[in-house]
């Protein structure tokens, strides 16, 4: 029997913005200490900056600090791709919730953790 690889779908800039807003405004409050734009924020024309899909439509780099962690992590397009691939392998229903826009704060939190930390670390 051979293993089948299922490629993670790409997200639209709006889908990505929706996940970030939901994570920052509720889903990830229990672990997220800092979410600071190093590149991409300058494209925002509406606020808050992270809600603007233009930020996520192109190259971006976000500096992320997890609570109780002295290591700074990055959130980039490559990290989104890797995080989605990890979710497809380990929690494919979460990817379906993102694509179908049926997710909630927990979905957004799991998405952000997968992208930033490479796994679900916090709850």
Kinemage of the C-alpha trace (Angstrom):
@kinemage 1
@onewidth
@group {chain A} dominant
@subgroup {mainchain}
@vectorlist {calphas} color= white
{ca unk a 1} P 0.000 0.000 0.000
{ca unk a 2} L 1.375 3.409 -0.937
{ca unk a 3} L 0.836 6.591 0.995
{ca unk a 4} L -1.302 9.269 -0.579
{ca unk a 5} L -0.231 12.858 -0.218
{ca unk a 6} L -3.024 15.392 -0.052
{ca unk a 7} L -1.894 18.909 -0.807
{ca unk a 8} L -3.232 21.672 1.380
{ca unk a 9} L -5.343 24.222 -0.472
{ca unk a 10} L -4.193 27.807 -0.796
{ca unk a 11} L -6.188 30.373 1.122
{ca unk a 12} L -7.447 33.612 -0.324
{ca unk a 13} L -6.265 36.833 1.286
{ca unk a 14} L -9.769 37.273 2.726
{ca unk a 15} L -9.800 33.770 4.239
{ca unk a 16} L -6.407 34.434 5.801
{ca unk a 17} L -7.551 37.809 7.145
{ca unk a 18} L -10.645 36.166 8.635
{ca unk a 19} L -8.524 33.595 10.484
{ca unk a 20} L -6.128 36.237 11.795
{ca unk a 21} L -8.919 38.517 13.027
{ca unk a 22} L -10.649 35.640 14.800
{ca unk a 23} L -7.406 34.413 16.367
{ca unk a 24} L -6.224 37.844 17.515
{ca unk a 25} L -9.580 39.007 18.800
{ca unk a 26} L -10.382 35.922 20.821
{ca unk a 27} L -9.118 32.522 19.753
{ca unk a 28} L -5.448 32.876 20.650
{ca unk a 29} L -5.590 35.240 23.621
{ca unk a 30} L -4.583 32.447 25.986
{ca unk a 31} L -1.086 32.124 24.497
{ca unk a 32} L -0.364 34.991 22.087
{ca unk a 33} L 1.761 37.734 23.632
{ca unk a 34} L 2.757 39.772 20.541
{ca unk a 35} L 1.787 39.882 16.840
{ca unk a 36} L 3.908 42.623 15.259
{ca unk a 37} L 4.149 43.349 11.532
{ca unk a 38} L 7.645 43.652 10.112
{ca unk a 39} L 6.446 43.611 6.488
{ca unk a 40} L 2.988 43.888 4.917
{ca unk a 41} L 1.217 46.268 7.293
{ca unk a 42} L 2.022 49.202 5.002
{ca unk a 43} L -0.495 47.826 2.447
{ca unk a 44} L -3.396 48.203 4.895
{ca unk a 45} L -5.909 50.930 4.081
{ca unk a 46} L -8.492 49.985 6.694
{ca unk a 47} L -8.209 49.122 10.341
{ca unk a 48} L -7.249 47.302 12.276
{ca unk a 49} L -4.333 46.591 9.945
{ca unk a 50} L -4.505 42.812 10.357
{ca unk a 51} L -8.138 42.733 9.160
{ca unk a 52} L -7.256 44.166 5.745
{ca unk a 53} L -6.876 41.391 3.121
{ca unk a 54} L -4.322 43.555 1.282
{ca unk a 55} L -1.843 42.830 4.097
{ca unk a 56} L -2.064 39.101 3.372
{ca unk a 57} L -2.109 39.417 -0.433
{ca unk a 58} L 1.610 39.282 -1.090
{ca unk a 59} L 4.738 38.977 0.983
{ca unk a 60} L 4.396 39.563 4.713
{ca unk a 61} L 6.375 38.899 7.856
{ca unk a 62} L 4.908 39.003 11.332
{ca unk a 63} L 6.913 38.688 14.530
{ca unk a 64} L 5.088 36.482 17.038
{ca unk a 65} L 5.843 35.939 20.698
{ca unk a 66} L 4.083 33.175 22.570
{ca unk a 67} L 3.287 33.574 26.252
{ca unk a 68} L 5.921 31.994 28.516
{ca unk a 69} L 8.290 31.770 25.537
{ca unk a 70} L 11.429 33.829 25.057
{ca unk a 71} L 11.750 32.736 21.419
{ca unk a 72} L 10.368 35.005 18.716
{ca unk a 73} L 8.574 33.142 15.933
{ca unk a 74} L 7.724 34.348 12.455
{ca unk a 75} L 4.491 34.195 10.480
{ca unk a 76} L 5.124 34.320 6.731
{ca unk a 77} L 3.530 32.941 3.554
{ca unk a 78} L 5.801 29.871 3.820
{ca unk a 79} L 4.696 29.332 7.428
{ca unk a 80} L 1.054 29.482 6.302
{ca unk a 81} L 1.750 26.840 3.657
{ca unk a 82} L 3.542 24.612 6.186
{ca unk a 83} L 0.840 25.126 8.803
{ca unk a 84} L -1.926 24.211 6.371
{ca unk a 85} L 0.006 21.094 5.312
{ca unk a 86} L 0.352 20.071 8.969
{ca unk a 87} L -3.363 20.647 9.551
{ca unk a 88} L -4.272 18.627 6.433
{ca unk a 89} L -2.254 15.717 7.791
{ca unk a 90} L -3.339 15.943 11.431
{ca unk a 91} L -6.687 17.787 11.555
{ca unk a 92} L -8.154 17.970 8.024
{ca unk a 93} L -11.581 18.961 9.345
{ca unk a 94} L -10.033 22.256 10.512
{ca unk a 95} L -8.899 23.050 6.961
{ca unk a 96} L -12.407 22.251 5.738
{ca unk a 97} L -13.825 24.659 8.340
{ca unk a 98} L -11.509 27.415 7.097
{ca unk a 99} L -12.331 26.849 3.423
{ca unk a 100} L -16.070 26.476 4.032
{ca unk a 101} L -16.077 29.440 6.445
{ca unk a 102} L -17.729 27.380 9.183
{ca unk a 103} L -14.927 27.648 11.737
{ca unk a 104} L -14.864 29.492 15.028
{ca unk a 105} L -12.312 30.930 17.459
{ca unk a 106} L -10.894 27.467 18.131
{ca unk a 107} L -10.411 26.870 14.401
{ca unk a 108} L -8.529 30.153 14.047
{ca unk a 109} L -6.412 29.406 17.117
{ca unk a 110} L -5.442 25.947 15.853
{ca unk a 111} L -4.625 27.459 12.447
{ca unk a 112} L -2.376 30.144 13.955
{ca unk a 113} L -0.590 27.674 16.235
{ca unk a 114} L 0.023 25.288 13.316
{ca unk a 115} L 1.464 28.116 11.219
{ca unk a 116} L 3.554 29.764 13.929
{ca unk a 117} L 4.555 26.835 16.154
{ca unk a 118} L 4.298 23.931 13.704
{ca unk a 119} L 1.858 22.056 15.945
{ca unk a 120} L -0.857 22.588 18.530
{ca unk a 121} L 0.946 23.472 21.750
{ca unk a 122} L -1.675 25.384 23.707
{ca unk a 123} L -4.947 23.524 24.380
